[in-house]
C-alpha cells in the first residue's frame, strides 16, 4: 500500500488500515501546515486597509479649480461668484465618495426633500487632504445637519452668529497650494496695479488635459458607466466624473473645457450636462445612465449624499 496519504477533509472516508493511518498522521499534519488552504485567516478592520491604490490623485475640488484657472496667468476669473459655493459641495461629495459620511439611516428621511436629509460621519479616519479633514472633524463633533445646511455653513451663507465658525476660509487658495505640492501648479508673484498677488500657473499641463479629455469623452461620445469603471482603479469612476462635470457646470467653469469643440458639439455637450444634472440629482438615480450605476454593497447611503449635493447645485441660481 502506498505511503502517500491525502488530506482528510469533511466527508472523506476513513482508512481501513489503522496502522497506516497512525503512521502517516505526522506526515499528513506537516503537509497540512504547508498547504495554502490551511493558512490562517486574520480578521481586519476595513478602515485600516491602505487606500492609496484606490484614491484619485486629484480631488473633485481640485479638478473643478483646475478647469477654472487660466493656464498662464494662474488665477480664476474675478467675475466668478459661483465657484466658492460649488467647491463646498465638492467637499461634501468627496467625503461621501471616500466612505466618510452617509445619509442617516432612517426610513422617515424619505418624507423630506433630498437636500434636507441629515448626514452623519460613518468613518472618522483622516483622508490626508487638509480641507477634507477639517470638514470631517467639524461634522464629527457637530449635531447632525442636512446636506444643504452643511454647504451653506461651510460657504458662510448663514445669519446664525453661533455657526459662523463652520465657514471654511480661503478654500481656493488652499486648494491651489495643495496642487502646488502635488506638482500640478507652481507659484508666482504678479503685480495688479496697487498690490502684488500670488498666482498659480499650470506646471503640469498633462493633468488638466486629462480632465478636459474625460469631460469631452463623457459629453460628446457614447460611453457607459461599466466601460469607464472597468478602466479605472478608482471606485465609482463614472459617477465621480459625472459629479465633477455637474459641479464645474454649477461653478461656471465647464465651458473652459469645451472651448475647442465645434459649435454643434458644444451645444450637444451642454444638453448632455442638463440631462446628467436631472438624472443624478434625484434618488434613486434616474434616466438610462443612472439606472445602470453599479453600487457596491453598503455604499447606497453614501451615494445618496452625492445625489443630494447635485440637487443643491441645480438650485444654485435661486440660492445665489
C-alpha distance (Angstrom), angle and dihedral (degrees) to the residues before:
residue distance angle dihedral
X1 . . .
X2 3.78 . .
X3 3.78 117.0 .
X4 3.84 91.6 -144.6
X5 3.79 111.1 102.3
X6 3.79 130.9 -167.9
X7 3.78 124.2 -125.8
X8 3.75 109.6 -93.9
X9 3.77 112.0 -121.3
X10 3.76 133.2 178.6
X11 3.77 111.1 -67.7
X12 3.83 93.8 16.0
X13 3.83 117.1 138.5
X14 3.82 118.6 -110.6
X15 3.79 123.3 -117.7
X16 3.81 117.4 -100.5
X17 3.76 91.3 -146.2
X18 3.82 104.4 74.4
X19 3.80 93.1 -174.2
X20 3.78 92.8 56.6
X21 3.80 90.9 48.1
X22 3.78 93.5 51.4
X23 3.80 94.5 44.7
X24 3.78 93.2 49.9
X25 3.81 94.8 43.2
X26 3.80 93.7 94.8
X27 3.80 94.0 48.8
X28 3.79 91.6 46.8
X29 3.79 91.4 50.8
X30 3.80 91.9 50.6
X31 3.79 90.7 49.8
X32 3.80 89.5 51.2
X33 3.77 90.7 54.5
X34 3.81 90.1 55.9
X35 3.79 95.6 44.2
X36 3.84 115.4 106.1
X37 3.78 90.0 -138.1
X38 3.80 90.9 61.5
X39 3.83 94.9 56.5
X40 3.77 112.6 126.5
X41 3.80 116.5 -108.6
X42 3.77 114.9 -132.7
X43 3.80 121.0 -152.6
X44 3.80 115.5 -131.4
X45 3.76 139.7 -179.3
X46 3.84 110.2 -112.1
X47 3.81 88.2 -140.4
X48 3.82 89.0 65.6
X49 3.81 93.7 58.6
X50 3.79 115.5 110.3
X51 3.79 106.7 -102.2
X52 3.80 95.9 -171.6
X53 3.79 94.0 98.3
X54 3.81 93.9 53.7
X55 3.81 98.5 36.2
X56 3.82 116.0 100.3
X57 3.78 117.6 -122.1
X58 3.80 91.4 -126.0
X59 3.79 128.0 38.6
X60 3.80 123.4 -132.3
X61 3.80 89.5 -104.0
X62 3.79 92.4 53.6
X63 3.81 92.9 48.6
X64 3.81 92.2 51.2
X65 3.80 90.9 46.6
X66 3.81 91.3 50.7
X67 3.79 91.1 53.4
X68 3.80 89.4 53.9
X69 3.81 97.6 46.1
X70 3.78 120.6 96.9
X71 3.80 104.4 -122.8
X72 3.80 100.0 -134.4
X73 3.79 101.6 23.0
X74 3.79 93.2 47.6
X75 3.80 100.7 -145.9
X76 3.80 139.6 95.5
X77 3.77 125.3 -108.0
X78 3.80 110.5 -80.8
X79 3.81 89.3 -139.0
X80 3.79 96.7 57.8
X81 3.81 107.9 104.1
X82 3.82 95.2 160.0
X83 3.79 102.5 67.1
X84 3.82 96.4 73.5
X85 3.80 93.1 60.1
X86 3.81 92.6 42.8
X87 3.82 91.3 51.7
X88 3.81 90.5 56.5
X89 3.79 88.2 52.7
X90 3.81 88.6 52.0
X91 3.81 90.0 54.2
X92 3.81 90.6 56.8
X93 3.82 91.7 46.6
X94 3.80 92.8 48.1
X95 3.80 91.0 52.8
X96 3.80 89.3 50.3
X97 3.83 92.8 48.8
X98 3.80 89.4 51.5
X99 3.79 91.7 52.5
X100 3.81 95.7 -114.0
X101 3.81 98.8 119.0
X102 3.79 136.8 26.3
X103 3.77 141.5 168.5
X104 3.78 114.9 -76.3
X105 3.79 105.2 -97.9
X106 3.77 100.6 -118.8
X107 3.80 124.1 133.6
X108 3.81 89.6 -146.9
X109 3.82 90.9 63.7
X110 3.81 89.3 83.8
X111 3.79 88.3 70.1
X112 3.79 89.6 68.6
X113 3.82 130.7 67.8
X114 3.79 113.2 -90.1
X115 3.80 94.7 -110.3
X116 3.82 92.0 50.8
X117 3.80 96.0 56.7
X118 3.80 116.9 112.1
X119 3.79 123.6 -111.8
X120 3.79 129.6 -156.6
X121 3.79 139.4 -169.3
X122 3.81 111.6 -101.3
X123 3.81 97.7 171.9
X124 3.80 121.0 27.0
X125 3.82 96.0 -172.3
X126 3.81 108.1 131.8
X127 3.80 117.1 -112.2
X128 3.80 99.3 -148.8
X129 3.81 91.0 -118.1
X130 3.81 109.0 112.8
X131 3.81 98.4 -143.3
X132 3.78 93.8 43.6
X133 3.79 92.0 49.8
X134 3.79 92.5 47.5
X135 3.80 91.0 52.8
X136 3.81 91.6 44.0
X137 3.81 92.4 53.6
X138 3.81 91.2 50.3
X139 3.79 91.9 50.5
X140 3.80 91.0 47.5
X141 3.81 95.8 56.9
X142 3.80 97.3 33.4
X143 3.76 131.0 86.5
X144 3.80 114.2 -95.9
X145 3.80 112.0 -84.3
X146 3.78 137.1 174.9
X147 3.79 126.8 -93.1
X148 3.81 92.1 -109.3
X149 3.81 91.6 48.7
X150 3.81 92.9 52.9
X151 3.79 93.3 49.4
X152 3.81 90.4 47.8
X153 3.80 93.7 48.2
X154 3.81 95.0 46.5
X155 3.81 88.0 49.8
X156 3.81 92.7 50.1
X157 3.80 91.1 -115.3
X158 3.80 97.2 142.8
X159 3.78 140.1 102.1
X160 3.80 92.2 -156.1
X161 3.81 106.1 105.0
X162 3.81 89.2 -164.2
X163 3.80 90.0 65.6
X164 3.79 101.1 43.2
X165 3.81 87.8 103.6
X166 3.80 90.1 69.9
X167 3.80 91.5 70.6
X168 3.80 114.8 112.3
X169 3.78 106.5 -139.0
X170 3.81 131.2 -150.8
X171 3.79 91.8 6.3
X172 3.81 95.8 159.4
X173 3.79 94.2 48.5
X174 3.80 92.8 46.2
X175 3.81 91.4 49.2
X176 3.79 90.1 49.9
X177 3.81 91.4 51.3
X178 3.79 89.1 49.5
X179 3.79 89.5 54.0
X180 3.80 88.9 50.2
X181 3.81 88.7 55.4
X182 3.82 89.2 50.7
X183 3.80 91.2 51.9
X184 3.79 95.2 -114.7
X185 3.83 96.4 109.6
X186 3.79 135.5 25.6
X187 3.80 130.0 -149.6
X188 3.80 125.1 -116.1
X189 3.80 135.7 166.5
X190 3.79 116.4 -121.7
X191 3.79 127.9 -174.1
X192 3.80 117.1 -130.0
X193 3.80 104.8 -172.4
X194 3.81 101.0 -88.1
X195 3.78 101.3 19.5
X196 3.80 144.9 29.0
X197 3.78 120.1 -118.4
X198 3.78 133.1 -170.2
X199 3.80 111.7 -117.8
X200 3.78 129.9 -171.7
X201 3.83 115.0 -145.7
X202 3.80 120.5 -171.8
X203 3.81 113.0 -84.6
X204 3.80 98.5 173.1
X205 3.80 107.3 42.5
X206 3.80 91.4 179.8
X207 3.81 91.1 68.8
X208 3.79 93.5 57.7
X209 3.79 93.1 39.7
X210 3.80 89.6 55.5
X211 3.81 90.7 53.6
X212 3.81 91.8 48.8
X213 3.81 90.5 48.4
X214 3.81 90.9 52.6
X215 3.80 91.4 48.5
X216 3.80 93.9 50.2
X217 3.80 92.9 43.8
X218 3.78 90.7 52.6
X219 3.80 95.9 46.1
X220 3.80 106.0 38.7
X221 3.81 104.3 29.4
X222 3.76 133.4 57.5
X223 3.78 108.5 -103.6
X224 3.77 132.1 159.5
X225 3.77 129.0 -142.2
X226 3.80 91.4 -120.4
X227 3.82 93.4 53.9
X228 3.82 92.9 52.1
X229 3.80 94.7 42.5
X230 3.80 91.3 50.5
X231 3.82 91.5 55.1
X232 3.80 95.1 52.8
X233 3.80 135.1 64.7
X234 3.80 89.8 -152.1
X235 3.82 113.6 96.2
X236 3.81 116.3 -115.9
X237 3.82 91.7 11.3
X238 3.81 92.5 162.3
X239 3.79 94.1 48.6
X240 3.81 91.0 45.5
X241 3.80 90.3 55.3
X242 3.81 91.5 47.4
X243 3.81 90.0 50.6
X244 3.80 92.5 48.2
X245 3.81 91.8 49.9
X246 3.80 93.3 48.2
X247 3.81 91.7 47.2
X248 3.82 91.0 48.7
X249 3.80 89.1 50.1
X250 3.81 91.1 51.5
X251 3.82 89.6 46.6
X252 3.83 91.3 53.2
X253 3.81 93.5 -122.3
X254 3.81 101.0 102.2
X255 3.80 92.9 90.9
X256 3.81 88.5 67.2
X257 3.81 88.3 68.3
X258 3.80 92.5 50.3
X259 3.81 100.0 48.4
X260 3.80 94.9 106.9
X261 3.80 96.3 49.3
X262 3.78 122.4 103.3
X263 3.84 112.9 -101.1
X264 3.81 93.3 -107.1
X265 3.82 91.8 49.5
X266 3.79 90.5 46.9
X267 3.78 90.6 53.8
X268 3.81 89.7 47.7
X269 3.81 89.5 51.4
X270 3.81 93.9 52.7
X271 3.81 90.7 47.8
X272 3.80 88.3 52.5
X273 3.80 90.8 51.3
X274 3.80 90.8 53.4
X275 3.79 88.4 51.6
X276 3.81 92.3 49.7
X277 3.79 92.0 47.8
X278 3.80 91.1 53.0
X279 3.80 95.1 44.8
X280 3.80 99.0 44.9
X281 3.82 99.1 38.9
X282 3.81 89.4 70.1
X283 3.79 130.2 73.2
X284 2.94 121.7 -105.6
X285 3.80 90.0 31.1
X286 3.78 111.4 -101.6
X287 3.79 135.0 -145.6
X288 3.77 130.0 41.3
X289 3.81 94.6 -64.8
X290 3.80 93.8 45.6
X291 3.78 93.1 50.3
X292 3.82 91.4 55.6
X293 3.79 96.1 54.4
X294 3.80 109.7 122.2
X295 3.79 112.7 -141.9
X296 3.77 123.1 -160.6
X297 3.82 112.7 -127.2
X298 3.79 111.6 -87.8
X299 3.83 95.9 19.9
X300 3.80 98.8 91.6
X301 3.81 95.4 97.0
X302 3.81 91.4 49.8
X303 3.80 92.7 48.9
X304 3.80 89.1 49.6
X305 3.81 85.7 63.9
X306 3.83 88.4 58.5
X307 3.80 90.4 55.5
X308 3.81 90.5 47.9
X309 3.82 93.3 52.4
X310 3.81 92.1 48.3
X311 3.80 87.6 48.7
X312 3.81 88.8 56.4
X313 3.82 92.1 46.9
X314 3.80 92.1 53.1
X315 3.81 87.4 61.9
X316 3.80 96.5 48.0
X317 3.80 94.3 114.0
X318 3.80 88.5 60.3
X319 3.81 92.1 43.8
X320 3.79 96.8 48.8
